[in-house]
């Protein structure tokens, strides 16, 4: 449920994992470690901080102890702009959603480095729309999260990215079954494709099993007990017809079926990128005017001309 932060060597392009920053993977659940990267300084590009004393002076430092609060600054920035519109779990999901691994292996950088510019996290450029679901899941129940599309559908190739985060009770004494909650997430791209005798549309794999999983872990589907799911897929826009994510919350206790599990908090971030739809954000907002609520900043944001 926490956020493990690794240190990046630079703020600009060309960054890499700082030599002192720990490598992944972590132990299941929590196999993707570190969760995120932030600038922490390196031997040729230090993290400068104020030195103690009466005179104002900067001291060159480095370490994950600086990367962690630097990342927290981005989270606090999102909170300051949107207020209570986004839950803390949604902010965590948003940071992971916006992270970029560049060309680095997940073993070194986890989900990637968070953008330096806060606007890259909270705004949608042309041809991009981002949707946030947040709330609670009931044990044993299904939640259907529709993927909003323009009334006329999408043309050409698109990129669909999704991030799930949920807060799970834990069994600290049971390392093999540490989390008490797990999600089974099913993606159904088209309601026009249904097999005979079935009530729901056909499914398509979306969240790929982590490459660190052993064959035994793949068979036992341990991935569903991970509290963060994040992936992206390229597909044809015309293949999507009323697409949805079906989410099922499973509960366990000491590795067995839970007797009286409670609800869990969750956040889901979905981003649709479609180059042929420059006004995608507004098209979706108009189509779902009575369903979607626009998240409005609580403070004035500067207008940037590029």
Rosetta blueprint (number, residue, H / E / L):
1 X L
2 X L
3 X L
4 X L
5 X E
6 X E
7 X E
8 X E
9 X L
10 X L
11 X L
12 X L
13 X L
14 X L
15 X L
16 X L
17 X E
18 X L
19 X L
20 X L
21 X L
22 X L
23 X L
24 X L
25 X L
26 X L
27 X L
28 X L
29 X L
30 X L
31 X L
32 X L
33 X L
34 X L
35 X L
36 X E
37 X E
38 X E
39 X E
40 X L
41 X L
42 X E
43 X L
44 X L
45 X E
46 X L
47 X E
48 X E
49 X E
50 X E
51 X L
52 X L
53 X L
54 X L
55 X L
56 X L
57 X L
58 X E
59 X E
60 X E
61 X E
62 X L
63 X L
64 X H
65 X H
66 X H
67 X H
68 X H
69 X H
70 X H
71 X H
72 X H
73 X H
74 X H
75 X H
76 X H
77 X H
78 X H
79 X H
80 X H
81 X H
82 X H
83 X H
84 X H
85 X H
86 X L
87 X L
88 X H
89 X H
90 X H
91 X H
92 X H
93 X H
94 X H
95 X H
96 X H
97 X H
98 X H
99 X L
100 X E
101 X L
102 X L
103 X L
104 X L
105 X L
106 X H
107 X H
108 X H
109 X H
110 X L
111 X L
112 X L
113 X E
114 X L
115 X L
116 X L
117 X L
118 X L
119 X H
120 X H
121 X H
122 X H
123 X L
124 X L
125 X L
126 X L
127 X L
128 X E
129 X E
130 X E
131 X E
132 X E
133 X E
134 X E
135 X E
136 X E
137 X E
138 X L
139 X L
140 X L
141 X L
142 X E
143 X E
144 X E
145 X E
146 X E
147 X L
148 X L
149 X L
150 X L
151 X L
152 X L
153 X L
154 X L
155 X L
156 X L
157 X E
158 X E
159 X E
160 X E
161 X E
162 X E
163 X E
164 X E
165 X E
166 X E
167 X L
168 X L
169 X L
170 X E
171 X L
172 X L
173 X L
174 X L
175 X L
176 X L
177 X L
178 X L
179 X E
180 X L
181 X E
182 X E
183 X E
184 X E
185 X E
186 X E
187 X E
188 X E
189 X L
190 X E
191 X L
192 X L
193 X L
194 X L
195 X L
196 X L
197 X L
198 X L
199 X L
200 X L
201 X L
202 X L
203 X L
204 X E
205 X L
206 X L
207 X L
208 X L
209 X L
210 X L
211 X L
212 X L
213 X L
214 X L
215 X H
216 X H
217 X H
218 X H
219 X H
220 X H
221 X L
222 X H
223 X H
224 X H
225 X H
226 X L
227 X L
228 X E
229 X E
230 X E
231 X E
232 X E
233 X E
234 X E
235 X E
236 X E
237 X H
238 X H
239 X H
240 X L
241 X E
242 X L
243 X L
244 X E
245 X E
246 X E
247 X E
248 X E
249 X E
250 X E
251 X E
252 X E
253 X E
254 X L
255 X L
256 X E
257 X E
258 X L
259 X L
260 X L
261 X L
262 X L
263 X L
264 X E
265 X E
266 X E
267 X E
268 X E
269 X E
270 X E
271 X E
272 X E
273 X E
274 X E
275 X L
276 X L
277 X L
278 X L
279 X L
280 X H
281 X H
282 X H
283 X H
284 X H
285 X H
286 X H
287 X H
288 X L
289 X L
290 X L
291 X L
292 X L
293 X L
294 X L
295 X L
296 X L
297 X L
298 X L
299 X L
300 X L
301 X L
302 X L
303 X L
304 X L
305 X L
306 X L
